[in-house]
Amino acid sequence: MEKRKELIVSAIENGTVIDHIPADKVFQVVKILGLDKVNTPVYFGTNVESKKYGTKGFVKVSDKYFDPEDVNKIALVAPTASIIEIKDFEVIRKQTVTIPERIEHIVKCFNPNCVTNKEHDIPTKFRVKYVDGKLRLVCHYCEKYTSEENIEFI
Amino acid sequence: MSISLKNRSLISISDYSPEEICHVLDIAEDFEKNPHQNLLNGRIIASLFFEPSTRTRLSFETAIQLLGGNVIGFSSTSGTSIQKGESLADTITMVASYADLIVMRNPIDGSARFASEVSKVPIINAGDGSNQHPTQCMLDLYSIRKTQGTLENLEITLVGDLKYGRTVHSLVEAMSHFNAKFNLVSPVELKLPRTVKQHIKDAHLEYEQFTELEEVIPHSDIIYMTRVQRERFPDPLEYEKVKNSYVLRNAMLANAKPNCRILHPLPRVNEIHVDVDANPKAYYFQQAQNGVYARQALIAAILGLK
């Protein structure tokens, strides 16, 4: 018998599918992108079977496309994610996210004594570094490290 | 190729290449021979100390006077517009319109880098919180080169609070350019952070960690002492256990190498016993004096006068 294959949630006509999100990061992605505040339909799933990763999560957002700054935000919590843009039910662009070498304006410095936390309106800047395989954001100003578990988005 | 540091702010020691650092040290050597040089000829240098400092401020201001310059600024924020809530950006922008160069100490980490981005004149960081103190590093390097004749292939022993001591961190980073071997002597609670050790690893150099000082003295070229502060220990009993392990006494130097010198960023409290002071290997007071030459060199180089 032919194995029945069906979509878990319906396809979207226009918008963005964010696929291959680590299963435990879906709600974080939703929050980071402010999808809890949009008026267009948003579908999401988690602990979905994935051939590549075992389990995964996904988010489908109708009538919305993301700019590069938003994609960077996703890359920090979901480095395996792919961003698929849909128009008239067709895939028009598919890209995997990559963590950029520099992160600007989107993450708070973990050091409470950093100038970016002490003075108003100084945009944060970080260099991305891996120490013993772990992601570290090195503050351009105070040179202190913000580790992955301490990342807080602005 | 000639090296120019004109208009180059110094925020972190890593802003300058090893060649540029050596260039500054060469200029400092010249100032040591001839400290009175009227190169500034009445130019104005701002000395902005947002928190008190003794040695750093006085040695900068001495350096400026020896160069024939004038100093404007403040030695604490009391009575300034900063207390009225003026932003750092506004203070720096205003002062940059009065002075040719700004020397700044500020208790906020990263304030110096930020200041260098808003200022139209170069900034010399005289200490930004717990982050960087590159002019201290420059005078440490000057003292090492002067006493050893070279910066290359030395065995450097760092003693005390290696976790929080920013002078130690900068020195490790800078000496990693010069094929040093590092002996790291500290209580386990105050070991050198992994991120700083990474500089040594990146340069493929050797380091060893110790908890006792005496065993490393006989092979050290430089012994760099720092203060172990009681308040760094969550448990006061732990401090009591280790506090005497990191006190250098004259008798401990009996087997030290003839070229060995003792450095300390000062102020010392009790980590170097006063009986060391008379030993010719004690170099910490000359080290502080070298700060004037190193700072003269930086000011002259950054203003394009050397």
HADDOCK unambig.tbl for C-alpha pairs under 7 A between the chains (distance, minus, plus):
assign (segid A and resid 113 and name CA) (segid B and resid 108 and name CA) 5.78 0.50 0.50
assign (segid A and resid 113 and name CA) (segid B and resid 109 and name CA) 5.86 0.50 0.50
assign (segid A and resid 114 and name CA) (segid B and resid 108 and name CA) 6.17 0.50 0.50
assign (segid A and resid 114 and name CA) (segid B and resid 109 and name CA) 4.82 0.50 0.50
assign (segid A and resid 114 and name CA) (segid B and resid 110 and name CA) 5.90 0.50 0.50
assign (segid A and resid 115 and name CA) (segid B and resid 108 and name CA) 5.87 0.50 0.50
assign (segid A and resid 115 and name CA) (segid B and resid 109 and name CA) 5.89 0.50 0.50
assign (segid A and resid 115 and name CA) (segid B and resid 110 and name CA) 5.41 0.50 0.50
assign (segid A and resid 115 and name CA) (segid B and resid 111 and name CA) 5.39 0.50 0.50
assign (segid A and resid 119 and name CA) (segid B and resid 87 and name CA) 6.95 0.50 0.50
assign (segid A and resid 141 and name CA) (segid B and resid 110 and name CA) 4.10 0.50 0.50
assign (segid A and resid 141 and name CA) (segid B and resid 113 and name CA) 5.61 0.50 0.50
assign (segid A and resid 141 and name CA) (segid B and resid 114 and name CA) 6.54 0.50 0.50
assign (segid A and resid 142 and name CA) (segid B and resid 109 and name CA) 4.80 0.50 0.50
assign (segid A and resid 142 and name CA) (segid B and resid 110 and name CA) 3.79 0.50 0.50
assign (segid A and resid 142 and name CA) (segid B and resid 131 and name CA) 6.15 0.50 0.50
